[in-house]
């Protein structure tokens, strides 16, 4: 090919109206007359060449839409085309390049999930898809992602102010801000310092009304709801947020769900009724709006099916749903509007119901005494290995409860989390298949059979093989 003054093929021209020979370039590529086209902002979209099987990216962009369009030039299906190789050489031109925006739009992962994937491999991609980073690139991307996750509140406030200016309004919805700016909920709801959507909007100057005394505390406490994926619970929260001052539960079950919300957000030791909690929400309209916005965001990303837990139908919990301990204790009646007994055990025994809840934390490296090292893990999607507390043996009351569970009428419900920072997953009822499933003494090792098998994702999270490879 004849090169132009820039040293590029004649098809590559910037800032001019495409000439006839430029418009013919895709056809020449498709026909095999040329084997490559070099362009600058010319064929990002609107060009369909299904045979393209290699893309080389040399142009920096932080626009997820433009990046998708560029990569899309090679994602068309074509007979005999087995794959598309994308070589991305972009990102070294400055240290603040937003890798999170581009990688998130390709993978659907949050920034924190991206950190794990970049460090250990993108294991959650669809079959046939691979992302491989060179060592130096991987270190650079990891550093960038970690800095973004730990970005200061001041930086986040600046992002919101800029976004508000671009949108031309102060009325910014949480979901829109998170989606358009590629920001994770964990960046708005933080474990320390300032936290919460209302607090962020207030600091960004987007709330003209005066602040209430309880506003910042309540906004931060909403962070204890970000795990929720129970569609029914989120629906109740949305109803509460719409009219907190006049909200009235439609049933006894909804009353219990409203109390679960109150007990989860209010972390105090004293009991609190859901009506008292709603009075706090009513006093701050921005917080009521935030509660509704948060429910919408969580509902949009929920993948939990509406399915009662066998043997626990009276509790408003969904099978395989995510819950914190206060929500579970409220759902089964152990905590309520009038009582909040302290609980920090691995087993909750409800003698009047002959029911025992087994709370399992797989990774005990944080938040547990050094002497606690039970071996709990999923053996398969339908079998779970669990160790009792150290005091339980075949000759103890608790040990006999398990040994005789096939005939004594006791039932057991399993709740599992990976570590202390995660919510529990309601895994449903477990039962003893045979006496051979119990071994050992103080602690006893029991292999339970789950009545409902774990979904593939939960089995991968809870498996004995998790974290390996």
Residue pairs with C-beta under 8 A, 6 or more apart in sequence:
1 9
1 10
1 11
1 34
2 9
2 10
3 9
3 10
4 10
4 12
4 13
6 12
8 38
9 37
9 38
10 21
10 22
11 21
11 22
11 25
11 37
11 38
11 39
11 42
12 37
12 38
12 39
12 40
12 42
13 19
13 22
13 40
13 42
14 40
14 41
14 42
18 42
22 42
25 34
25 37
26 37
26 43
26 47
26 49
28 34
29 35
29 36
29 37
29 49
29 51
29 52
30 49
30 51
37 43
40 59
41 59
43 73
44 66
44 69
44 70
44 73
45 69
45 72
47 73
48 76
49 73
49 76
50 76
50 77
50 78
50 81
51 78
51 81
52 73
52 74
52 76
52 84
53 74
53 81
53 83
53 84
53 85
54 74
54 84
54 85
54 86
54 87
55 70
55 71
55 73
55 74
55 84
55 85
55 86
55 87
56 87
56 89
57 70
57 86
57 87
57 88
57 89
57 90
58 89
58 90
59 70
59 90
60 90
60 91
60 93
60 97
61 67
61 70
61 90
61 102
62 97
62 98
62 101
62 102
63 101
64 101
64 102
64 104
64 105
64 182
67 101
67 102
67 105
67 106
68 105
68 106
71 86
71 106
74 84
74 85
74 86
75 84
83 128
90 97
91 97
91 99
91 137
91 140
91 141
92 140
95 144
96 144
97 144
98 144
98 148
98 182
99 114
99 141
99 144
99 145
100 111
100 114
100 144
100 145
100 148
100 182
101 182
103 109
103 114
103 118
103 131
103 141
104 110
104 111
104 114
104 182
105 182
106 131
107 114
107 117
107 122
107 124
107 125
107 131
109 117
109 124
110 184
110 186
111 145
111 148
111 149
111 184
111 186
111 187
112 149
112 184
112 186
114 145
115 142
115 145
115 146
115 149
117 123
117 124
117 131
118 133
118 138
118 141
118 142
118 145
119 138
119 142
121 469
122 129
122 130
122 131
123 469
125 131
133 141
149 184
149 186
149 187
151 187
153 190
153 193
153 194
153 200
153 203
156 183
156 187
156 188
156 200
157 200
157 203
157 204
159 181
159 183
160 172
160 177
160 200
160 201
160 204
160 206
161 204
161 205
161 206
163 172
163 177
163 180
163 181
164 170
164 172
164 204
164 206
170 206
170 207
170 208
172 201
172 206
173 293
173 296
174 188
174 197
174 290
174 293
174 294
174 296
174 297
175 293
175 296
175 297
175 300
177 183
178 184
178 185
178 188
178 297
185 226
185 297
186 226
188 195
188 196
188 197
188 200
189 195
189 196
189 197
189 220
189 222
189 223
189 226
190 223
194 200
194 203
194 216
194 220
195 219
195 220
195 223
196 216
196 218
196 219
196 220
196 221
196 222
196 223
196 290
197 219
197 222
197 290
197 293
197 294
198 207
198 215
198 216
198 218
198 219
198 284
198 286
198 287
198 289
198 290
199 215
199 216
199 219
199 220
201 207
201 286
202 211
202 215
202 216
202 286
207 286
209 285
209 286
212 283
212 284
214 280
214 283
214 284
215 284
215 286
215 287
218 265
218 280
218 281
218 284
218 287
219 286
219 287
219 290
221 265
221 266
221 267
222 265
222 287
222 290
222 291
222 294
224 264
224 265
224 267
224 324
225 237
225 261
225 264
225 265
225 294
225 298
226 294
226 298
227 322
227 323
227 324
227 422
227 423
228 234
228 237
228 298
228 302
228 322
228 323
229 298
229 301
229 302
229 303
229 304
229 321
229 322
230 302
230 304
230 317
230 318
230 321
230 322
230 323
231 299
231 302
231 304
231 306
231 318
232 257
232 306
232 316
232 318
233 257
233 260
233 261
233 316
233 321
234 295
234 298
234 299
234 302
235 295
235 299
236 249
236 254
236 257
236 258
236 261
237 261
237 291
237 292
237 294
237 295
238 292
238 295
238 296
238 299
239 247
240 247
240 258
240 261
240 278
240 281
240 291
241 281
241 288
241 289
241 291
241 292
241 295
242 292
244 278
244 281
244 282
244 288
245 278
245 282
247 258
247 278
249 255
249 257
249 258
253 316
255 274
256 316
256 330
256 331
257 316
258 274
258 278
259 273
259 274
259 330
259 336
259 337
260 316
260 326
260 327
260 330
260 331
261 274
261 277
262 272
262 273
262 274
262 276
262 277
262 278
262 337
263 272
263 326
263 327
263 329
263 330
263 335
263 340
264 324
264 326
264 327
264 330
265 277
266 272
266 277
267 326
269 340
269 342
270 340
271 335
271 336
271 337
271 338
271 339
271 340
272 337
273 337
273 338
274 337
280 287
281 287
281 288
281 291
282 288
304 318
304 320
304 321
304 322
305 318
305 319
305 320
306 318
307 318
307 319
307 320
308 318
308 319
309 315
309 317
309 318
309 319
309 413
309 426
309 428
309 429
310 319
310 428
310 429
310 451
310 452
311 411
311 413
311 428
311 429
311 451
312 332
312 355
312 413
312 428
312 429
315 331
315 332
316 331
317 323
317 328
317 331
317 426
318 426
319 426
319 427
319 428
319 452
320 425
320 426
320 427
320 428
320 454
320 455
320 458
321 425
321 426
322 423
322 424
322 425
323 331
323 415
323 423
323 424
323 426
324 423
324 424
325 343
325 359
325 424
326 335
328 357
328 415
328 424
328 426
329 335
329 343
329 348
330 336
332 348
332 350
332 355
332 357
334 341
334 343
334 348
334 350
335 341
335 343
345 359
346 358
346 359
346 360
346 361
346 389
347 356
347 357
347 358
347 359
347 389
348 356
348 357
348 359
349 355
349 356
350 356
350 357
354 408
354 409
354 410
354 411
355 410
355 411
355 412
355 413
356 401
356 410
356 411
356 412
356 413
357 412
357 413
357 415
358 386
358 412
358 413
358 414
358 415
358 430
359 415
359 424
360 376
360 386
360 414
360 415
360 416
360 417
361 367
361 368
361 376
361 417
361 418
361 419
361 420
362 376
362 377
362 416
362 417
362 418
362 419
362 462
362 466
363 418
363 419
364 372
364 373
364 374
365 419
366 419
366 420
366 421
367 419
367 420
368 420
374 386
374 387
374 443
375 385
375 387
375 445
376 384
376 385
376 386
376 387
376 416
377 384
377 385
377 462
377 463
377 464
377 466
378 384
378 385
378 454
378 458
378 459
378 462
378 463
378 464
379 385
379 447
379 464
380 459
381 450
381 453
381 454
381 455
381 456
381 459
382 449
382 450
382 453
382 454
383 447
383 448
383 449
383 450
384 414
384 416
384 427
384 430
384 447
384 448
384 450
384 462
385 445
385 446
385 447
385 448
385 464
386 414
386 445
386 446
386 447
386 448
387 440
387 443
387 444
387 445
387 446
388 398
388 399
388 402
388 443
388 444
388 445
388 446
389 398
389 443
390 442
390 443
391 398
391 442
392 398
392 399
392 402
392 442
392 443
392 444
393 399
393 441
393 442
393 444
394 400
394 403
394 438
394 441
394 444
399 444
401 408
401 410
402 432
402 438
402 444
402 446
403 435
403 438
405 412
405 431
405 432
406 431
406 432
411 429
411 431
412 429
412 430
412 431
412 448
413 426
413 427
413 428
413 429
413 430
414 427
414 428
414 429
414 430
414 448
414 450
415 424
415 425
415 426
415 427
416 424
416 425
416 427
416 458
416 462
417 423
417 424
417 425
418 461
418 462
418 466
425 458
427 450
427 452
427 454
427 458
428 450
428 451
428 452
429 450
429 451
429 452
430 448
430 449
430 450
430 451
431 448
431 449
431 451
432 438
432 446
432 448
432 449
433 447
433 449
437 446
437 447
437 448
437 449
438 444
438 445
438 446
438 447
439 445
454 462
460 466
